Amino acid sequence: MRLRLLSVLAIALVAFTAQAQTSERIPIPYRTYVAINPLGIPFDIASVEVESGIAPGVTVGGQASYTSIDRDRYTTFDAKLHYYPGEIVLRGFSVGASVGHTRFKTSDTSGTLNYPTIGLLVDYNFMLGAAGRFVVGTGVGAKRVLAGASERDPFGVDRATFTARFVLGLAF
């Protein structure tokens, strides 16, 4: 009976030790990245973004972009907050929110429309290379235009707009 009790205690001790070792925090080698959208080279879609970890799984960042489609031009500036459920910043799946400002100009009307935005983001970052420093970022989002219908309608701007993200960068 004593042998069985000692065996059970030994197994429990080994299991507890193994669990304690796996629940230790993983050191994060990189906490910040800077990235660009390479589609600015062949197309008129360009952006630059920076993101940095502030807590386990939480980052803040910013993005500036310029998009020209047909005769419509969008220039945006956004501040972003992301949460990585895996609690390793910059790597893998994240959800987030943004607040920003957009300047819209079209040749169909005279003038420009400036408006604030708020948004929801769903992103995924791949950390590639031998050191895991090369960032390939993708994602989708939706922004709410915080301008009234009387301001938006002459420019043909909807209440909400969808966004897509594709960036390449380096983490440090």
Secondary structure, 3 states (H helix, E strand, C coil): CHHHHHHHHHHHHHHHHHHHHHCCCCCCCCCEEEEECHHHCCCCEEEEEEEEEEECCEEEEEEEEEEEECCEEEEEEEEEEEECCCCCCCCEEEEEEEEEEEEEEECCCCCEEEEEEEEEEEEEEEEECCCCCEEEEEEEEEEEECCCHHHHHHHCCCCEEEEEEEEEEEEC
